[in-house]
Amino acid sequence: MRINTEKLAALTALPDEKMWAQIREIASGHGISLPEKCPDSKTMSDIRSAASGGAKINLAEAIRVINRYKKGES
């Protein structure tokens, strides 16, 4: 999978609510259902940090954070 770093940077620059809406839209396009309610600011910061590491993007960590949120563990 090729990651468009410009789009990823634009995504992570959005305010939490808008970023979460975009993440939900992307996930939905891949058959993944995420809660409508935006995670707390700590969880969003963790997602943003994992996804904005430049050459060291850690999407696996971003997925782990989102999965914890889905399970109510955030």
Order of alpha helices (4+ residues) and beta strands (2+ residues): alpha-alpha-alpha-alpha
